[in-house]
Amino acid sequence: MLVDLAHVSRRYGQVQALDDVCLQLEPGTIGLVGNNGAGKSTLLKVLLGLLRPDAGHGTILGVELAEAGSRLRGRIGYMPESAATVPLLKGVEFVALSGDLYGMPHRDAQRRAHEVLNYVGLGELRYRRLEEYSTGNVQRLKLAAALVHDPQLLLLDEPTNGLDPAGRVTMLELLRDLIAQTGKSIILCTHLLGDVERLCQQVVMLDRGRVVRSGSIDSLRVGAANRFELGWEGNGEALVAALKHAGVTVERPGEAPMLLVTAPAGAGTGLFFELAARAGVVLTHLKRDEEDLERLFFRVTDQHPPPVHDHAPAPLAEGVAHGN
Amino acid sequence: MGIDRAHYHGWEGKLRWPLLGCVALVRVALVQVFRRKSYWFVIALCLVQFLFFFAAIYAITQATVPVQTQQNILRTFGFSAEGPSGEESGYTRFMGRQSLVVMILLAFSGSLLVGSDFRNKSLPFYLSRRIDRRHYILGKLLAVSVLVSLLTTLPAVVLYVEFGLFTGSIDYWLNDWRSLVAVLVYGLVLCVTLSIMLVTLSAYLQRMAPIAITWCSLFLLLRRLASYLANETGYPAWLLLDPWHDIHAAGQLCFARHAVSVEPQLGWWSLAILASVCTLCLAALVHRVRAVDIVQ
C-alpha cells in the first residue's frame, strides 16, 4: 500500500483543513484534485512528513505517520509549484544541490544530476545559468531535482503550471514515460483535471477537508451508465415535471438549455420520448452522458460548473437521436 | 531536447545525515558570491590590505631593513615594538580594517545569499528536501561566517604564522600563543554577530537596496550618533549604541592588556549587548523562516 490514512484530521485555528480523512492508495499514478482551500496542501504536507495530524494514524510508503519526517522525505521527491530556483547556479549545480540536500554523497549527486538532466531532455542546457531557462525548462529542471535521489514516490505540485500548450504536452509526455519506464508512483496535485485524466489511474477528490471520492477513475465513472444529456423545444417545465413524476433524477448543468438526467435502473431511452410526447415537447438532443472528470468533480462536490458567457446557441451533440 | 531514456538509471546508495546538507548550503553560497564579478572588487581590496600587512611583517622581522624604517612600519601598522608579546594590536587593527571591507561585501551579498530564497520562493525547495528549518538557518549562518572568516580570521592567522616563521625560531609561537587565541576569538565574535544580523536582516528585507541601506545605517549612522553623544556628554557608555564598537570591544577583550582603544569595563557590556541583539535576531529569524509555507 502506498498511502494508508485512517481518520486523519488537522485543524488550523478555526479552520478544519483535513476532516476525518480515510484514504487507501495503491502504487500507481494518483491525481489529487480539489478547489482552493479544499485541503490539498495540508494533505501534501502530511504526505511529505512536514505536518503531524491532530488526530488519526496511518502509513506512507510503510512509514508510520508519527515517525514520518526527514526519513520519509528521503524516499519522496517533491516538485514545488513555485519557480524555486537559486540565482547564479547552473542547471547541473542546482540538481546536484538537490541531491546534496536529500543526503546523497556529493559525487553521487553530481553524477545523478547529469543523468536525470539528460533524461528530462535538458542535457544540452545543463551548464547554463538558471536565469536563462524558460518556464518550461524550469519545470523540467524541478522534475529532475525531484528525481535525483531516485525516490519511490513523486509528489508533483502543478507540474504543468504556466506552460504553453506545447510545453504542457511535452511535460505530460515526459511524466507518462517516467511512469512507464521506472514504475514510480506519482501523486499529481493540479487544478487541471484534463492532466489527471490523461495521466492518472486513480483520483482523490477533496472538498472542505474531506475526501469526497477516491478510487480508480474508471470505477468512479461506472455510475454514469444511465445518465443522459437531454435537449428539447417547447415547454421545459412540463418536461421536467413529467421526468420527475416518472422517477428520473434531473440536474441542470449551469444555464444551458440542457438537462442532465439519470433514468431509473432498467429504463431505456424510449422512456424520454414517451415522456416528451406526454409533455408536448420535442426532444432535440439525447446523448448518453460520458461523464468527464470535471463533471464528476462538480457532481461530487455539489457544485455547478461556471456558466459559459457565450451568445452562440448550444451546440447539438453528434449523438442526437430521434425516435429511438 | 527529447527524453533520453538511455540515461535513466536507478540509484541505490545510502542517504547521509541531513545535517550535512548545511555543507551544501555553504558551498553554494560561496559559489554564488565568487561568481558575481562586482564582488571581486571588494575581495581585491581585502587582498591588497592583507599584502600590505604581509609585507610590513616581513620588513619588521628582517634585519636588512633599517631600524628607523622598522619603527615607522611598526607604528603605521599597529604592531608594537615593546616586546615579543606586543603584536596583538597589529592583528586587531588588521582584522578591524578587513572587517570594514567585509561589511561592504555583506551589505551587497545579503540579498543574494538569503533574500533571494524568500523573494524567488526557493525556500520550499530547500525545506522539502531532507533538511529542516534548523538546518537551513544553520547553513546560511555558516555560509556568511565562512565568508567573513575567509577575509578576516584566516588572513590574520596567516600573518601570525608568517611572523613566527620570519623570526626564525618557534619561540614567537610558544610565547605568543595568546595572540592566536585572541585572533580566533575575535574572528568568532565577528562571524557570529555579523552572520546572525545579516541573515535576519536579509530574510526580512530581501532586496539589495533596503538591505544595504539598513546595514549601512546600523553601522554608520549609529556609529556617528554614538560618537556624537559620547563626545557631547563626556559619557563613554553612549558608545555602546554603536554595534561596530561593540563587536570591536568584545573582540578586543581577548587581546589582553594591549587593547588600549577600548575601556575594559565597556568590553563586557558590549559583549552582553551583542549577545542580546543576536538572541533577538535569532528569534526573529526563526519566526520568519517558520512563516514560510513549504507547500503553497
Interface residues (C-beta under 8 A of the other chain):
Chain A: S41 L44 K45 L48 L50 G69 S70 R73 G74 Y78 P80 E81 S82 A83 A84 T85 V86 P87 L88 L89 E93 L97 S98 D100 L101 Y102 G103 M104 P105 H106 D108 R112 H114 E115 V116 N118 Y119 V120 G121 L122 G123 E124 L125 K142 A145 H149 D150 D157 E173 L174 D177 Q181 T182
Chain B: M1 G2 I3 D4 R5 H7 Y8 H9 G10 W11 E12 G13 L15 R16 W17 P18 L20 G21 V23 A24 L25 R27 V28 V31 Q32 R35 R36 L112 S116 D117 N120 K121 S122 P124 F125 Y126 L127 S128 R129 R130 I131 D132 D293 I294 V295 Q296
